[in-house]
Amino acid sequence: MIVNPKKIEIVKEAIFRLANFSSEEWDFYRSHIEEVQFKKKEFLTEIGQVESCTYFIVEGAVKYISFKEDKEICVDLGFKGNFVSSFASCLAQMPSSIGIQAVTKVTAMRLRYQPVLELLERSKNAERFHRRIAEGLYIRETKRTYSLISQSAEERYLNLISYQPDALRLIPVKDLASFLGIHPDSLSRIRNNIKS
């Protein structure tokens, strides 16, 4: 499959920020990267599916969802420049407890887990790269948990728009409110208070 060289360069820069691969190691990754497109509302990962990939978002946004008493909850968001995956499912090769769904049309670069396993056995750089992705996801999840129990809804909102200003443009209000752990009406009030 032919992949746009500019998009590959974006992925390469993101990867090399996490690990300094040799040309041979990079060639291995490069040969396993596929460009994929998802329509709005299409799933990258379904709940109950065993995750087999990591995605790098080139354009668009995704939401991580779970359900509580048949109510959908947005547990995380992913944007341009983020690696996204049901990482726990991928590592444990067990059914995913979350789904990852496109909120907009999404262009992503996909790296399948299976071929990477062989490189992990012989490359410290590959091991470091995947460890850093896991660490980044763990840190993000820890910060999110901390913010839900220690910050006000307004503080969580301000933090979100400071590190991801595109969230307001790309993510529907109901999903933003769910991600922030509040009702959509509360989010509207917070936004109005900040504007005035």
C-alpha positions in Angstrom: 0.0 0.0 0.0 1.3 3.5 -1.0 1.4 5.9 2.0 1.7 9.6 1.6 5.4 10.5 2.4 4.4 13.7 4.3 2.1 11.7 6.6 4.9 9.1 7.2 7.3 11.9 8.1 4.8 13.2 10.7 4.6 9.7 12.2 8.4 9.3 12.0 8.9 12.6 14.0 6.5 11.4 16.7 8.2 8.0 16.9 11.7 9.5 17.0 10.7 11.8 19.9 10.2 8.6 21.9 13.0 6.4 20.6 16.1 6.9 18.4 15.7 4.0 15.9 18.5 2.8 13.6 17.7 3.0 9.9 17.1 -0.7 9.9 14.6 -0.5 12.8 12.8 2.5 11.2 12.6 0.6 7.9 10.9 -2.3 9.8 8.3 0.1 11.3 7.9 1.9 8.1 7.1 -1.3 6.2 4.3 -2.1 8.7 2.6 1.3 8.8 -0.7 1.5 6.9 -2.8 4.6 6.3 -6.4 4.0 7.3 -9.5 6.2 7.1 -12.5 6.1 9.4 -15.9 7.7 8.9 -17.5 9.7 11.6 -19.0 7.3 14.2 -17.0 4.3 12.8 -15.1 2.3 15.4 -11.3 1.9 15.4 -11.8 -0.6 18.2 -15.0 -2.2 19.3 -15.8 -3.1 23.0 -15.1 -6.8 23.4 -12.6 -6.9 20.5 -9.0 -8.0 21.2 -6.9 -4.9 20.3 -4.4 -5.7 17.6 -3.2 -2.2 16.6 -1.9 1.1 17.7 -3.0 4.2 15.7 -1.4 7.5 15.2 -4.0 10.2 14.5 -3.0 12.4 11.5 -6.3 14.2 11.2 -9.5 14.2 13.2 -10.5 13.1 16.7 -11.7 10.0 18.5 -13.4 9.2 21.8 -12.8 6.3 24.1 -16.2 5.0 25.3 -17.5 2.6 27.9 -21.0 1.9 29.2 -22.5 2.2 32.7 -26.1 1.0 33.1 -26.6 1.2 29.3 -25.4 4.8 29.3 -22.4 5.7 27.1 -19.5 7.4 29.0 -16.7 9.2 27.2 -13.6 8.1 29.2 -10.9 9.7 27.1 -10.3 11.7 23.9 -7.7 11.4 21.2 -6.6 14.1 18.7 -4.2 14.8 15.9 -0.7 13.8 17.0 -1.8 11.3 19.6 -1.2 7.5 19.6 -4.4 5.8 20.4 -5.1 2.2 21.3 -6.9 0.0 23.8 -3.5 -0.6 25.1 -4.4 -2.9 28.0 -6.3 -5.1 25.6 -3.3 -5.1 23.2 -0.8 -6.0 25.8 -2.9 -8.7 27.6 -4.5 -9.9 24.3 -7.8 -9.9 26.1 -11.2 -8.4 25.0 -11.2 -4.6 25.3 -13.4 -3.0 27.9 -13.5 0.3 25.9 -14.4 1.2 22.4 -12.5 3.8 20.3 -14.9 5.7 18.0 -14.2 8.4 15.4 -15.9 11.6 16.4 -15.0 13.2 13.0 -13.6 11.7 9.9 -10.3 10.3 10.9 -7.1 9.7 9.0 -4.7 7.5 11.0 -1.5 5.5 10.5 -2.0 2.0 11.8 0.7 -0.3 13.2 -0.3 -3.9 13.9 0.9 -5.5 17.1 1.9 -8.9 15.8 4.8 -7.9 13.6 6.1 -5.6 16.3 6.4 -8.5 18.7 9.3 -9.9 16.7 11.2 -6.6 16.8 10.6 -6.2 20.5 12.6 -9.5 21.0 15.7 -8.1 19.4 15.6 -4.3 19.7 16.1 -2.2 22.9 14.9 0.8 20.9 11.6 -0.9 20.0 11.2 -2.0 23.6 11.9 1.6 24.8 9.5 3.1 22.2 6.6 0.8 23.3 7.4 1.3 27.0 7.2 5.1 26.5 3.9 4.9 24.7 2.6 2.8 27.6 4.1 5.2 30.1 2.5 8.2 28.3 -0.9 6.5 28.3 -0.6 5.6 32.0 0.4 9.2 32.9 -2.5 10.6 30.9 -4.9 8.2 32.7 -3.4 9.0 36.1 -3.8 12.8 35.5 -7.3 12.3 34.3 -8.3 10.3 37.4 -6.6 12.9 39.6 -8.4 15.7 37.9 -11.8 14.0 38.3 -11.3 13.7 42.1 -9.4 16.9 42.9 -10.4 19.6 40.4 -13.7 21.5 39.9 -15.5 21.0 36.6 -14.4 24.5 35.5 -10.8 23.6 36.2 -11.1 20.4 34.2 -12.7 22.4 31.3 -10.0 25.0 31.3 -7.2 22.4 31.4 -8.8 20.6 28.4 -9.0 23.7 26.3 -5.5 24.8 27.2 -3.9 21.6 26.1 -6.4 20.8 23.3 -8.2 23.9 22.0 -9.6 21.9 19.0 -11.7 19.9 21.5 -14.4 22.7 21.4 -14.6 22.6 17.6 -14.3 18.8 17.1 -16.1 17.1 20.1 -19.9 17.3 20.6 -21.0 19.0 23.8 -22.5 15.8 25.2 -19.2 14.0 24.8 -17.2 16.9 26.2 -19.5 17.0 29.2 -19.3 13.2 29.7 -15.5 13.4 29.5 -15.5 16.1 32.1 -17.8 14.1 34.3 -20.6 16.7 34.2 -24.1 17.2 32.7 -24.2 19.1 29.4 -26.2 21.9 31.0 -23.4 22.4 33.6 -20.9 22.6 30.7 -23.0 25.3 29.0 -23.1 27.3 32.3 -19.3 27.0 32.7 -18.7 28.2 29.1 -21.1 31.1 29.6 -19.4 32.1 32.9 -16.0 32.1 31.2 -17.2 34.2 28.3 -18.7 36.9 30.6 
